[in-house]
Amino acid sequence: MKKFACAVLTALALTSPAFAQKMTSDDLKWINQCISDNKGEEGGTPAIVRAYCICMNEKMDDNETRSVTQWEKANPEARQDCEKQAGWK
């Protein structure tokens, strides 16, 4: 499943104009961890969780050492913005 998620994220990163910044393997690692951390959350379909995690990763500084899940707790405005962008209700 992780290989599939990685492949999907890579394809999305390479084909979507919304993601002009190229994702690195480190980005994919953090996004996949975020997806795993949010699996099963109420209202979080796989597509919504993926969009949310990509949004959160893009908001984080490239030198951030905390996981997306740790970072989101300290940045509620970013979390709310990404929830809205992802369509999380």
C-alpha positions as CSV (number, residue, x, y, z in Angstrom):
1,M,0.0,0.0,0.0
2,K,2.8,2.4,0.8
3,K,4.4,1.8,-2.6
4,F,1.0,2.6,-4.2
5,A,0.6,5.8,-2.1
6,C,4.2,6.9,-3.0
7,A,3.5,6.3,-6.7
8,V,0.3,8.2,-6.6
9,L,2.0,11.1,-4.8
10,T,4.8,11.1,-7.2
11,A,2.5,11.2,-10.2
12,L,0.5,14.0,-8.6
13,A,3.6,16.0,-7.9
14,L,4.8,15.6,-11.5
15,T,1.5,16.3,-13.2
16,S,-0.4,18.9,-11.2
17,P,0.2,22.6,-11.7
18,A,-1.0,23.1,-8.1
19,F,2.2,21.5,-7.0
20,A,4.8,23.7,-8.8
21,Q,7.4,22.9,-6.2
22,K,9.0,19.5,-6.9
23,M,8.6,17.0,-4.1
24,T,11.7,15.3,-2.7
25,S,11.9,11.8,-1.2
26,D,12.0,13.5,2.2
27,D,8.7,15.3,1.4
28,L,7.2,11.9,0.3
29,K,8.4,10.3,3.6
30,W,6.7,13.0,5.7
31,I,3.5,12.9,3.6
32,N,3.2,9.2,3.8
33,Q,3.7,9.4,7.6
34,C,1.0,12.0,7.8
35,I,-1.3,9.8,5.7
36,S,-0.7,6.9,8.1
37,D,-1.2,9.1,11.2
38,N,-4.6,10.3,9.8
39,K,-5.9,7.0,8.5
40,G,-9.3,6.4,9.9
41,E,-10.0,9.9,11.0
42,E,-13.6,10.9,10.7
43,G,-14.5,12.5,7.4
44,G,-11.0,11.7,6.0
45,T,-11.3,9.7,2.8
46,P,-8.0,8.6,1.3
47,A,-8.1,11.5,-1.2
48,I,-8.9,14.1,1.4
49,V,-6.2,12.9,3.8
50,R,-3.7,12.8,0.9
51,A,-4.6,16.4,-0.1
52,Y,-4.5,17.6,3.5
53,C,-1.0,16.0,4.1
54,I,0.4,17.5,0.9
55,C,-0.9,20.9,1.8
56,M,0.5,20.6,5.3
57,N,3.9,19.5,4.0
58,E,4.0,22.5,1.6
59,K,3.3,24.9,4.4
60,M,6.2,23.5,6.5
61,D,9.7,24.9,6.2
62,D,12.1,22.7,4.3
63,N,14.3,22.5,7.4
64,E,11.5,21.4,9.8
65,T,12.5,18.4,11.8
66,R,9.0,17.7,13.4
67,S,6.6,15.3,11.6
68,V,3.5,16.9,9.9
69,T,1.4,15.5,12.8
70,Q,3.6,17.2,15.4
71,W,3.9,20.4,13.4
72,E,0.1,20.7,12.8
73,K,-0.5,20.8,16.6
74,A,1.6,23.9,16.9
75,N,0.1,25.5,13.8
76,P,-3.7,25.4,14.1
77,E,-4.2,28.1,11.5
78,A,-2.3,26.1,8.9
79,R,-4.2,22.9,9.9
80,Q,-7.5,24.6,9.5
81,D,-6.5,26.1,6.1
82,C,-5.4,22.7,4.8
83,E,-8.5,21.0,6.1
84,K,-10.5,23.6,4.2
85,Q,-8.4,23.2,1.0
86,A,-8.7,19.4,1.2
87,G,-12.4,19.4,1.7
88,W,-12.2,17.9,5.2
89,K,-15.5,18.4,7.0
